[in-house]
Amino acid sequence: MAKMTTKPDDFLPLPDDAVAQDEDFGAPFGLFDRRRIRTMARRKLVAATKPLDDYQFQPASLDLRLGKEAFRVRASFLPGRGRTVEAGLASLDTERISLAGAGAVLEKGIVYIARVTEHLALLPSISGAANPKSSTGRLDIFTRLIVNQAEAFDEVPLGYRGELWLEISPRSFSVRVREGSKLNQIRFRNRNSQQMGKLDFTLLDPELREIHARTPLVDRDFETRDGLLLRVALSELAEGAAGYRAIKNGSVIDVDKVGGYSAEDFWEPIPLRADKRLVLDPDEFYILASREKMQIPSHLAAEMAPIDPAIGEFRVHYAGFFDPGFGQGPDGRPAARAVLEVRSRDVPFLLEDGQPVGRLVFEKLADAPDALYGADATSNYQHQGLRLSKHFRG
């Protein structure tokens, strides 16, 4: 077992009386916007080994940074009740990899566990949920957040105090990462003392229909199925291709290098077919797009979620968070497609143009946000069509 070089006392101090300061954090029920997350940071409910960077604060989430080391492991794992992630690593034959300086190459097909720079001391009314960043998913990097005593990935329980870890498994391309690289993001939700019993934050279909009547969520037929239903586009795309298929033997991609690569070295365009079909091979990774153009109203955020697996044996998303303001056109109409990161699960699967592939679930923000997606230069995908990650030119 490789020696861990970062100890718990390396982290910036957390106040022992944080919980007593304000049980409800002064916030109503709902998802925290950037302003609330900044307040959490000031009060050390979120802290780190290094000061938080302003660019980490997104409209409704916080970007997480990799720490100074990662561990190559033979298998993914969850620590389980009563155990820490570090104890789980100690039970495996791990190889330590330094991420300092120029960083390290994480090889495709291998599983790694890395400590995250940030750590938490949440109030009893606050929980968290994590998801890969959009660019991470489009590079086919499978990532999941792990916390101590976790029995599920990507979930931070109410009142959690402790470290955060990230499982990283590149699937199509080997990637270079370094200390400070941002692969994942976390959202925070508040259940105040009057609403602690309410567990489901998502809006119901009748509520979505009412919102759509006031502010169109999509530019086509409005369909719901425990969320806004999305269908795949395999025709009528302005990009002139039905999608992109990853080239398996591409070079190493530096995740911090924006616009540094030619798409043709890593991706094969999928031609539009007269029959508007595409056969998904289980060994391949695809970038496709939704038929609908969509937008997220300023008082809501959304997340891509699976639909009934009986509809098809494929998965269409790694990165699922959509911030308030995403896709809002200058005329107030929906202006962005959802990009789909697609893998067939076990067998080849025939995908038809217009077939249901996913759903967006919406939830309300606790407060009106102080910034919307698309308001600054870091919003890389605001009015996207069929779009590869920001690492590729064109």
N, C-alpha and C positions, 0 to 999 in steps of 0.2 A: 504493500500500500504506500503510495507516494505521500510525503508529508504535506499537510496543509500549512500554508505560510500566512494566511490571514486568520487572525483570531477574533473572537467576538469583541474583545476590548479594543481592537483597532478602529471600531466604528465610532463616529461622533456620539457624544453622550445623549441619552434619552431621559427625560424627566420622569422620576418615579411617581410623581403626583399628576401625570398627564391626564389620567382618567378622571380625577377629582376636579380638574379645571372646568370641565363643561361636559356633562353627560351626553347632551344632544348636539354639541359642537355648534349650536346656534343655527343649524340648518334644517330646512324642511325635508320631508321625505323625497328621495330621488337620487339621481346621478349627479356627481359633482362636476362642475365646470372648472376651467383653468384657475379662476380666482380662488375657489375653495381649496384646490390642490396646493396653490401657493401658500394659503393660510396653514394648511396641514404641515407644509415644509417649515414655515416660520416657527411653528409650535413643536417641531421635532416629532410629529406623528409620522413623518417621512424624513429619514436622515440617510447619510451616506458616508463612505470613507473619504470622499472628495466632495467639495461644494457642488450643489446641483447647478446645472447649466440652464440658462434661460430657454434654450432651444428644446429642452426636454418637455416643457409644459405645452401640451397640445390643447385644443379647445375643450376636450372632455376626457383627457387621459394624460398620463405621465410616461414618457419614454424611459425604459430601464437600460442601464449600461452594464456591459460585461466587466467583471473584475479582472485581477491581474493573473489569474490562472484558470485552467480548465482541466478536466480529468477524462481521459479516454476510458470508457467502460464497455464491458461485453454485452450489456443489456440495459434497457430502460427499467426503472423501478419507481415505486412509491414507498416512502418510509413507513407509513402506517401509524396507527395510534400509539403514542408513547415513544416514538423513535424520531431522531433527527435525520436530516439528509446526510450530514457528515457521518453518522453511524452507519447509514446504508452504504455509503462509499467505502467505509472501512471494511465492510464485509465482502467487498468485491476486489478483484485483482485490477487495480487502476494504474494508469500511467499519467503522471502530472505533465502538463503542457503549459509553458509560460506564454502569457499573452502580452507581456510588457514590450515596450519599444515597437518594433516592426510587427509584432504579433506572431501568429502561427497559422498554418494551413490546416483546416479541418477537412478531412477526406470524406468524400461522398460514401454513403453506405455505412458509416461508423457513427456510433452514439457517443456524445460527450455531455458531461455535466459541468457547468460553470457557475461559480458564485456570482451573484449580481452585486454591484456596488451599493445599491440602495437597500435599506431595511426599514422595518415598520414597527410602530408602537400604536396600533389603532385603538380608538375608543370602542366601548362595547356596542355602540350603535352603528359602527362603520365596518363594511366588508369590502373586498376587492375581487376583481376578475381580470384575467390577463388574456392577451391574444397577440399573435405575431404582428409586426408592422406590415403594412401593405407590400413594401419592397421585399421584405423577408419571404412572404408567401409566394411572390412572383418569381423568386429565385429557387423555389422548391426546397426551401430550408424548413424542415419540420422542427418547430420549437414549442416547448410547453413549460410553463412555470411550475415549480415545486416548492412547497413550504414544509416546514417541520411538522410532523405528525399527519401529513396529508394522506387522505384516502382517495383523492381525485386530483387531476391535473388542473391548472389554470384557475383554481379557486383559492381565495384568501378568506378565512372565516372571520366572523365578527370578533373584534377585539384582538386580532392576532398581533403578537409581539415577537419579532425575530427576523432571521435572515430570509433572503429570497435566493432561489437557485433556478437555473435554466437548463433544461434538456435541449440539446442541439443535435440535429441529425440531417446534414445535407443529403439530398436525394439525387439530384440530377448533375450538380456541379460541385467540385471541391471549392471551398471558399476560404479567403484569408480574413481573419478577424483579429482584433487587438483590444487591449484594455480600453474601455470607453465606447466600443462599438455598440450600436443600439439595434437590437433585433426584435425586442418585445415591448409591449406597452401595457399599462395597467389602468383600469378604471376603478373609481371608488363610489360606493353607494351608501346612503344613510337611511337607516330605519330609526326614526325618532321614537321617543318613549311612548307616544300615543299610538304608534303604528308598528310596534315591534312584532306583532303577530302576522303582519302581511309579508308573505314570502315572495310573491311573484311581482316583479317590477314591470313586466311587459304589458303593453296596451292590448286590449282585446280588439277583435275584428270590427265590432260596431263603432268603437272609438276611432279606429283608423279610417273608417268610411266617413265619419263626421269631419275628421281633419282633412281628408282628401277633397271633400266638397268645398272647403274653404281655401286650401292650398294644395294644388295637385301634387301628389307624390310620384306619379309616373305619367308618361305621355301617351300611354295606350290604355287598353281596357284595364280597369282596376279590379284585381282578383285577390282574394284573401284565402288563406288556409293556415290559421293560427299564425298570422303575419302576412305581409305583402308577398304574394307569389311572384317569382321571377322565372322567365322562360329564356332559353338559349337562342342566340342569333347565329344562324349558319348561312344567312343570305343578307343582301342589301346592306352590307357594311362598307362604309366609305373607304376603309383601308384596303379594300380589294382582296382580302384574304378572309377565310373563315376562322382562322386562328393561327396559333403557332405551336409547333412541337419541339421540345428540347432536343438538342443534339447531344448525345450521351458523352462524347469524347471531347467536349469543350475544355478550354484552358481554365486555370484557377481564376475566380472572380473575387476581387477585393470589395467587401461589402461597403466600404467607406469611399469608394471611388465613383463619383457621380458622372455619368456621361462619358465614361472612359473606355467603352467597348463597342465594337461593331456587332450589331444584332445578328448578321449573317454568319458570324463565327460560332454562335451558340444556339440559334433558332432556325428552324425550317418553316417557312410560311406554308399554311395548308390552303390549297386553292379552293375557291368557291365551286361547288358542284351543282350541276343542273338539278339533281335529285334532292339537293339540300340536306344531305346526310353526312355523318362522320362516324366511322367505327373507332371506338376507343380501345386501345390495346392496354392490357394491365401493366405492361412494362414501360409505358410511356407517360410523359407529363405534358399537359396541354394548357395553353392560355387561350381562353375563349371570352366571350362577352355576352351580356344579357341583351335580349331583344328590346327591352324597355330602357328608355332614359328615365332617370330618377333624380329626386332631390330630397334632402333631409331638412325639414323646417328648423328654424333657429331655436325652438324650445324643446327639440327632441334630439336623441341620438339613436343609432340603430346598430344591429349586429346581424351578419349573415348566419343563418342556422340551417341545419339539414331538413329536408322534407322526409316524408315517409319512405323508408328504404325499399318498400314494395314497388315504388315508382321506377326504381332503377338502381343497379348496383354500381354506383359511382359516387365520388365525393367532389364537391365543386368549390371548396374554400379551405385555405389555411388561415388567412388573415381576414377577419370578419368585422372589424370595427368601422363604423361610418360616423364621422363627426357632424355636429350641427353645422349647417351651411353647405355641406358637401353637395355638389351638383346643381346649386342654384344658378340659373342663368340670369343674364342682365335684364331680361323681360319678366323675371319671376317664374319662368317655366322650367320644368326638369331638363337638365342639360348634360348629364353624365350617365354613361352605362356602368353597370357593375362588372368588373373584371373577375372572371371565374378561373380558379386554379384547379384543374380537373385531373383526376385519376380514376380509372376503372378499378374496382376492388379485386376481383378474382378472375373474371372471364372477360373476353371481348364483349363490348356492348355497343349496339347501334343507337346513335343519338340522332334525333330528327330536329329539323328547324322548328322552333317554337315549343319544344318539349319543356315541361316544368323541370327546373333543376335546383331550385333553392327558394328560400323565403327570408325576408327581412323582418326581424322583430324590433319593435320600437319601444323606447321608454322615455319618460319625461326627465328633464333636468331639474335639479333642486332649485336652481336660480336661473335667471336670464343670463346667458353667457356674455363675457366681456370681449370675446373674439369668436369669429366663425371660420370654418375651413375655407381656404381660398383667399384669406385676407392678407397673406404674406407670401414671400417667395419660397417658403418651405412646403407649400401645398402643391405637391408635384402632380396630382391627379384630378384637379378640380373639374375640368370639363372633358374628361377622358372619353375616348371611344375604346376600340380594341387597343390596349396599351401594354407594352412590356414595362419592366421595372425601370426606374430612373437611372440605372447603371448603363443603359444602352442608348447610343446616339440615334437621333431621328424620331 
